[in-house]
Amino acid sequence: MRIKNEKGITLLILVIIVVVLGILATIAIGEVGDLMNQVSKETISTDLLLIQAKAKVLNEKATFNNDESLLKRTKTKRNYW
């Protein structure tokens, strides 16, 4: 009888490795997609908070400018200042 000396990777093991890597890649792509959706939602939420803060600042500036203009008009009309 002749004894075979097996060397290298057989085709079956190579196919199994490719299938396992494909499954892992599919899982990883799904997780990355979910992560990207979450980041997108958080970015939108942060942008909305920044817009709200900017609107408050602009509102305060407008209120302050109106108060100053009223003060100037009062000062010139009534001569109290």
CORMONOR-V245042 format. One record per residue. N is the residue number from 1. SS is DSSP state (h for helix, s for strand, l for the rest). PSI is psi in whole degrees, 0 to 359 (NA if undefined). D_LAST is the distance of its C-alpha to the last C-alpha in Angstrom with 2 decimals. Layout:
n->{N/N}
ss->{SS/SS}
psi->{PSI/PSI}
d_last->{D_LAST/D_LAST}
//
This chain:
n->{1/2/3/4/5/6/7/8/9/10/11/12/13/14/15/16/17/18/19/20/21/22/23/24/25/26/27/28/29/30/31/32/33/34/35/36/37/38/39/40/41/42/43/44/45/46/47/48/49/50/51/52/53/54/55/56/57/58/59/60/61/62/63/64/65/66/67/68/69/70/71/72/73/74/75/76/77/78/79/80/81}
ss->{l/l/l/l/l/l/l/l/l/l/h/h/h/h/h/h/h/h/h/h/h/h/h/h/h/h/h/h/h/h/h/h/h/h/h/h/h/h/h/h/h/h/h/h/h/h/h/h/h/h/h/h/h/h/h/h/h/h/h/h/h/h/h/h/h/h/h/h/h/h/h/h/h/h/h/h/h/h/l/l/l}
psi->{147/132/127/139/100/125/145/186/132/162/322/315/322/318/317/317/316/319/315/317/323/318/315/321/320/317/317/318/320/318/320/321/316/319/319/321/317/317/320/316/319/325/316/317/317/318/319/320/321/319/318/317/318/321/320/318/314/323/318/319/317/318/317/317/321/319/320/319/323/321/317/316/320/319/318/326/317/345/35/341/NA}
d_last->{119.18/116.45/113.13/110.03/107.55/104.17/101.49/98.04/95.97/97.73/96.39/95.80/93.55/91.63/91.07/89.93/87.42/86.02/85.71/83.93/81.51/80.86/80.07/77.70/75.96/75.54/73.96/71.64/70.52/69.75/67.68/65.75/65.06/63.71/61.56/60.14/59.27/57.49/55.52/54.58/53.30/51.27/49.81/48.75/47.21/45.27/44.09/42.85/40.92/39.33/38.39/36.86/34.83/33.64/32.68/30.57/28.81/28.19/26.95/24.46/23.27/22.97/21.07/18.66/18.25/17.74/15.02/13.23/13.89/12.70/9.35/9.28/10.73/8.46/5.39/8.11/9.90/8.05/5.52/3.73/0.00}
//
